[in-house]
Each structure stands twice: as structure tokens, then as C-alpha cells.
Amino acid sequence: MLALASTAAIAIDNARRFEESRRLQRLSGALAEINAALLSPDAGDVFGVLAERVATLVDADVVCIVVSDTLTGDYRIETARGIGTESLEGVVVPASNTLISAAMSGGGVVVADGVTELLSEQQQNTGGSTVAVPLIVTGAPVGALCVTRDESGRRFSPEDLSTLAEFAAQAGLALALAQARVDRQRLDLIEERARIARDLHDNVIQRLFGTGLGLQALAARLPEHAIAISAQVAEIDAAIADFRTAIFTLQTSDPESVRHRLIDVANELAPMLQSPPRIAFAGPVDLLVTSRLAEDVIAVVREALSNVARHAHANSAEVSVSVTASLVTVLVEDDGVGVPEKLPRSSGTANLLMRAHAHGGTCEIERRSTGGTRVRWRVPLGSTSQASS
């Protein structure tokens, strides 16, 4: 009997070792895949790859990567994978969330039983458990990797928690690399703007100025056409003034300006799209779009581009922000599958409408005649909500 028990113990131990070796092999393969994605010069949705691999390795129902929102101090769900996560990405999580706060403040793995805090009320359950692991970048926590199992799943084992800690380190590396790429893109953008400004000043404006002088001389020789020529000279003068305004804008490097922040949003979401979104401005955007209105414009562009990335299957997207003396218009268009005939109600759509109504404006989401979707968000300048902000 003793020999049989000893043999059984050895068999159980060998099985445990075999299972552990298989787990480590799967972990090594997953981490190698993520490292390859990180090092790729055209890395796409690295967070998505990481979340999917985590869900497979630890048998999770929901995986979320949550990052800090520097504008509000709250957290934002950057990536979500799993059951019922279609509407989670981009959702703001209050800074008071106890699970994430505990992980961020303690710097370690936190397990919460009984409540899935990141999900909506319809998705929450009284059983199951959620694990939050902090994402560390340059020695400081900037977010969390959150993993959930429902009430039918087993509890997270010590091996699962070790795996999640390892993946959180990779997620932190992915976030640091993404930030470095954004900084590099910003630097490249500043250098390109400086080059364009020099070319506009040294070449285009000088040629226009010379053309205007030539037309004035021609008007002196052809008095019968002087009025028509003078009108064209006035148009050239106006174009020169517009170019000088553009040069001033290109040379302005304030990272807190609305233009720069919108460009940052476009760069941030570019890896999630088939091609980087085009963005254009018209009118005194930085001068008139300020305070709460500026935050809402940025949030609207982020939400609209996120919807394109998640649902549109588009090859391209374009953003236009135009400002007149009385109206701010945000236009986001894509060439994707288009919105359904009956637009489903979602938190993202509701947020766009709510932000427009707060300023006494409107938000229209419609199919384009050429295919794709058009989001037109318009609010009047000088609204009560803006003045009070």
C-alpha cells in the first residue's frame, strides 16, 4: 500500500511538472509573439494582441488594459477583449475605482472577489473574480491590466497571477514604446512644419509678392483693365496674409493647443486604423475653442475615430475642425461599411449627443452617399455652458 501511494505521489508530481512545463512553454511563445509585435516598425494593435494572449493563457472571460487619462485624472479603458466588451473601449473609469486604485497605490497584484468593477451593470456578476496588475512605465504606475472570470470559472491560481504579472510588464513596455513613438512622431511633425514654414516664406510668398508687383505694373500700362487687375492683386494680398497666418501656426509649438492635442489624438489612434487619419483645420481654432469646449471637441474626435477603428472596417478616415465667428463644426468621415439603418444606442453615441446638447448644439450620424459614415458635430460659440466653464 505504501509503495502504491508513493508511486501515485510520483505520478501526480510528474503530471504537475508536465503541466507547468507546458504552461511555461505557452507563456514563452506568447511573450515572444508580443515582443515581435513591439519591435515591428509598423506595429499595429499591440495592446489587442497582448489582451488576446492573456485571455487564452489564463482562461479569462474579459481582459482590459486601463491607462491614466492625463486630462481628467481618471482612467480610460484603452483595450478590451472578451465576452460583451464591444462597448467598453474608450469608457472612462473614475479615479475612485477601488480595484484599480489599490493596484496602482500598492504596486502589486490585487484580487477582488464577487464584483467585476469595470463592467456595466448588466455585465456584472455576484460571483467570479477580477485581478488588477499595475502597468509600470519608467518606475511609475500609469494604468492597470485587469482580468475577469465569471461565477462559473475557477479562481485564479498562483501560476495565473504570476503569468499576469509577467504580461503586465510587457504591457508597460508596450505603453512606453507607444509613448516614445508618439513623441517621435511629434518631433518629426514639428520638423516637417518648420520645413514647410520656411518653404512657404522663402518661396511661395516671395513669388506671390513678385506676381502682385508685376500685375500692378501691368495695371499702370493698361488703365482700361486697372480695376480688374487691382481686384486680382487684392486676392493675392489676401492669400499672402493667409500664408503668413499659416506660417505662424506651423511655427507655434505649444503642445497644449487644441490643434496639437487633436493631432496627438489622431497619432494615438492611427495604429488602430488601416491608414493614419487625415486632419484639417479652418479658422481660429486655438483662439476660440477653449476651456470646456476644447475638452469636448477633443473627446468627440477621439470617440468618433475610435468608432471608426472598432466598427467601420474603413480604409481611410478624415477629420475636419472648422471655426467661424459663431459656430464650431467637427466633421469625421470614413469610407467603411456605414452605419446601420437603425443606429443602435451605445454609450459612445450617447456621449457625442450629450456633449453637443451641453453647448446647445447638434450631432448627426449618417451614411454618406458615396459609402461610409459621416459624423457632423456642431455647437454655437459663446454658449452658456462654455461661458461658465
Salt bridges, closest charged atoms under 4 A:
ASP13 OD1 - ARG16 NH2 3.01
ASP13 OD2 - ARG17 NE 2.82
GLU19 OE2 - ARG26 NH2 4.00
GLU20 OE2 - ARG23 NH2 2.96
GLU33 OE1 - ARG53 NE 3.42
ASP45 OD2 - ARG81 NH2 2.90
GLU52 OE2 - ARG81 NE 3.11
ASP69 OD2 - ARG76 NH1 3.86
GLU78 OE1 - ARG76 NH2 2.73
GLU89 OE2 - ARG81 NH1 2.85
ASP113 OD2 - ARG155 NH1 3.14
ASP160 OD2 - ARG149 NH2 3.11
ASP160 OD2 - ARG154 NH1 3.54
ASP183 OD1 - ARG186 NH1 3.01
ASP188 OD1 - ARG184 NE 3.26
GLU192 OE2 - ARG195 NH2 2.49
ASP199 OD2 - ARG195 NH1 2.86
ASP202 OD1 - HIS201 ND1 3.04
ASP264 OD2 - ARG186 NH2 3.03
GLU268 OE2 - ARG76 NH2 3.12
GLU268 OE2 - ARG302 NH1 2.74
ASP286 OD2 - ARG259 NE 3.57
GLU295 OE1 - ARG261 NH2 2.85
ASP296 OD2 - ARG292 NE 3.84
ASP296 OD1 - ARG355 NH1 2.56
ASP296 OD2 - HIS359 NE2 2.61
GLU303 OE2 - ARG310 NH2 3.76
GLU318 OE2 - ARG278 NH1 3.75
GLU333 OE2 - ARG368 NH1 3.98
GLU333 OE2 - ARG374 NE 2.69
GLU341 OE2 - ARG367 NE 3.94
GLU364 OE1 - ARG376 NH1 3.46
GLU364 OE2 - ARG378 NH2 3.37
GLU366 OE2 - ARG374 NH1 3.29
GLU366 OE2 - ARG376 NH1 3.45
